[in-house]
Amino acid sequence: MTSLEKKVADLRETLHTYNYQYHVLDQPTVPDAEYDRLMQELRTLESANPELTAADSPTQRIGGQPLEGFNKVEHQVPMLSLANAFNDQDLRDFDRRVREGLGIEQVDYVCELKIDGLAVSLRYDQGIFQQGATRGDGNIGEDITHNLKTIRSIPLKINETSTIEVRGEAFMPKQSFLSLNKDKEMREEEPFANPRNAAAGSLRQLDPKIAARRNLDIFIYAVGKWEAGDLDRHSDRLTYLTSLGFKINPEWKKCQGIDQVIDYVESWVTKRDELPYEIDGIVIKVDRLDYHDVLKTTAKSPRWAMAYKFPAEEAVTTLNDVILSVGRTGAVTPTALLEPVKVAGTTVQRASLHNEDYIKEKDIRINDTVVIKKAGDIIPEVVRVIPEQRPKDAEPFSMPAECPSCGAELVRLDQEVALRCINPNCPAQLKEGLTHFVSRNAMNIDGLGEKVIEQLYDNQLVANVADLYQLKRDELLGLERMGEKSVSNLLSAIEASKANSLERLLFGLGIRFVGSKAAKTLARAFDDIDQLRAASRESLEAVDEIGKKMADSIVRFFAEEKVGQLIDRLRQVGVNMHYRGPKPTVNQEQSIFHNKTIVLTGKLEQLTRNEAKEKIEMYGGKVTGSVSAKTDLLIAGEDAGSKLTKAEQLGIEIWTEQQFIDQIDK
Ligand code: IVH
């Protein structure tokens, strides 16, 4: 092994270890920045020495190009489903069948959480992750290796050289689901109904970049084709798979006899709400593997396992009224006010009715008895009415023709389902805009709840977001429930927000379709708000993740005179307009500035000297003060003098500032 090969191998090993500690054990041992630094080093070495790149390199997690379509994969061992149990009796019947089939008194079972995601199969040859597939119809699934590789808890390499196939459930944690849907809402896209659909949708993408952004995870719970050594029990397999570096759900438990199984099941009925991911039941498996062979499988499911399904988290209550709210973008949405009722561990008083079409289609009326459900056990919604229980005084609901806040006529834009108020001075929209500006992912100003904003607006202390920065102590003290202490806290939160990095301001301004992730991408790419303001549609679209719809919306937003004035005022009051987060890691090797000696001269118009220098250095170039035979490139601004003349004499390449910027944009 050459010293370079050894260096690459060591880097990979270290990164695999850090990755395992972080994503499987949940116990990071180094700061993210250190991980990123080593990853960058490995990337640089691999791109300079492509012959050293390997399928199991941690750099290969999002390596692939988008696919044209999915290939079919035949499962060597079919991926079966499970028979369902819905109550204790079903479980006892299952236990009786198992005991009779085996002719024994008491059976050892393993109980596991039934993760609500998508079943996948992972094949390892010679210890390397080779292929991952969906379940499909159980015999033939689809090859989704490129997407599965982006799940960081799937080891790319294991310490087992025989061919093995493991099976597990890929899923999206509740928190990731919520933020994904928030982002979708910002982009005005249809949200996912639940984390399972979100996980499935993410894994069925042709471009692995999308799955990589979705924060998916996996728990392994079974094996398929298995050429490794024999083990006696399912529980031994779980232990062995854990030792190979797979992520196994830690809540599994051995139970002696069905009574212990029922205790386990009952203990999870309420505890399930506290988990950071969704489960829809408990899976019960006979522990001894030789018993599996005795019991066999039916055409669809094994006789040695059972899925206990939790009752759907639904509740019945009365719909007392329908209220309307006007969002930041003017969309008017109906919400049901309910007789309070407990669902999935919390008391629910409001539920989404989505839009007018939804209400009509389900014929939902005020005073109706309705079934509500937490979609994805998270956001309550009205599922249906119980028509047999409809009271005589039930009233059909219809959307008003005017905005409930400002009285302007509501319209339906294009093909949208939502009714919108398009009055730019609508108080409800302006207040929502203020609430959004101060929210956690935006400027993060604590102490400005809806009630305070309402008062500030109604007392004409604040009409737009810049006014927040000119609020006086006395004005705030005059508001209801604002004492000395809360006013001081609020004023310091407002002051502190001035230092936020650009992406928070961008997100806070509420540019249509620009969610918090896109705001970050834009802030990184353009560095300050003036460059973003000046950016053309083309240069916006050239940024990864920024599509046409968003680019159009950004250009339209900044073209508005009112927006320009607002930004000027925010600048005057001291709000930071620069990106202050970590700089993007760039592949210096591939940059044309790499290892080049560059001289800057003349007056630069668009960048400061320092900014230009930082950019060149970021791409691996060196900036020097004087022109010599060693100079590779001169960037000449306005009124360049002797350095320009000298460079011309030496035949050195000369660029204008614009040429330089165009190259950087590329
Ligand atoms: S074992 C032959 N264990 O539930 C046994 N399945 O209805 C194969 N699932 O398709 C399944 N968590 O997608 C097993 N701990 C677990 C599970 C689990 C979730 C899913 C899996 C399967 C479905 C069965």
Residues whose N, C-alpha, C, O or C-beta is under 5 A from the ligand:
A	BS01	IVH	L80 S81 L82 E112 L113 K114 I115 L118 A119 E169 Y221 A222 V283 P302 A307
